[in-house]
């Protein structure tokens, strides 16, 4: 069984403390994953106002948000300008790529994308993608060839904006299989590789799930006859839950399953892929809408 591994890096803290522990775990296991970096200002602390929303407050309560993510994440960019992640940690991004992992663009400003991508449309999204791609190109010496939208916030404007970039694939949505998204009824060249499994923060503290039984539950979600893509976060599995992730990885490999970067899941002939629309979807444990394969 193949498992696609996607690692989202959202924040200054996640890049500084969480990326290299995941890189080391994967390197020691002899497997590779796909890292998607936020490279612009870390303004994630501006999400703090969302605590007045019951759904977001309950998510933070269930997941133990403050201890899980750290107070520097929860306050970053709230009382002072957000730090530029790529400028501070270009060496970490280069080290990740040098270890043989796929490196793609997550965001320029993760918070801005989540808050403004709908209203801003393709123009706003294109500017964000241009800034993020240019920064990653300066760091890596080449243009990024894959991307993943922050918070799975993707719509037709996103598909249009990304179609102008040299991305081999995007991983912007939840779903069940690789597909070519339809825009105005026409299939785009860039395939979508969706996340198929819930993330740690969406399920922990719910329905009796704790760190003690999380890995057993997650292993049960992986199906040999299904397409499996797991998204982890540098802020979670790279820091407070790194030991938990290492145990999961060891068990996956003990069972003889393969962990692969997302690009390795693509077929040789993309025209054979099914097509489908990208639509809004409500994911239990996550506030607001996310994008999904229809």
PyMOL commands that set and color helices and strands:
alter all, ss='L'
color gray80, all
select helices_A, chain A and resi 12-29+44-52+54-63+65-69+71-75+85-98+110-140+150-152+156-162+200-203+214-221+236-240+242-254+262-265+270-272
alter helices_A, ss='H'
color red, helices_A
select strands_A, chain A and resi 2-9+34-38+102-107+146-147+169-170+179-183+186-192+228-233+258-260+274-276+278-282+289-293
alter strands_A, ss='S'
color yellow, strands_A
deselect
rebuild
show_as cartoon
